[in-house]
Amino acid sequence: AQKITQTQPGMFVQEKEAVTLDCTYDTSDPSYGLFWYKQPSSGEMIFLIYQGSYDQQNATEGRYSLNFQKARKSANLVISASQLGDSAMYFCAMSGSNFGNEKLTFGTGTRLTIIP
Amino acid sequence: NAGVTQTPKFQVLKTGQSMTLQCAQDMNHEYMSWYRQDPGMGLRLIHYSVGAGITDQGEVPNGYNVSRSTTEDFPLRLLSAAPSQTSVYFCASSSPVGTEAFFGQGTRLTVV
């Protein structure tokens, strides 16, 4: 069975600072994908970034980067130069075997609050 | 481009009532899924489908029923609602070759 662990229930970060949200995962499958989603107070799920298990380089999307350490089974999200609009819940998730996006396993989330 | 559309956005049911949560996508995605989100527990998979006519159970399928007669639609049925089914429900769709699952806006269901 797959498992995602997010050990930071909440974080407070000063505006313009960088922030790292932790995510560790457990799977026996060699082929999987790792995702980060943002959920603002309005409730929708916003896709941020994806990393495939065979990708050699860390994924980046604008201010978001995914620090993928396969041997440690970690997939931390790094947000550079945080903004007030980054305040939200953040979920780490992984796909099922063979990159099955129809079966995502989610962590319990980290609530990020950006302080002006 | 509507993406994934869920209806209704809010619903209150009495214990024992039945209802269907609707989900439609216009991206021609093969994969569709239903999740529920409860406080402190993240999202959990209820049922999923890899194509029309093909469905399977996820982590928490009890009390829910699904079918997929078309690529576009994937309704979730509650046959006899229970207070334990009070939750926020999300529908998602994705492509086998894609790297993103697209989510609907969610349905907040309260069972009293």
Interface residues (C-beta under 8 A of the other chain):
Chain A: I4 G33 F35 Y37 G43 E44 M45 F47 Y50 G52 F91 A93 G100 N101 E102 K103 L104 T105 F106 G107 T108 G109
Chain B: Y31 M32 S33 Y35 G40 M41 G42 L43 R44 L45 Y48 S49 V50 G58 V88 F90 A92 S94 S95 P96 G98 T99 E100 A101 F102 F103 Q105 G106 R108
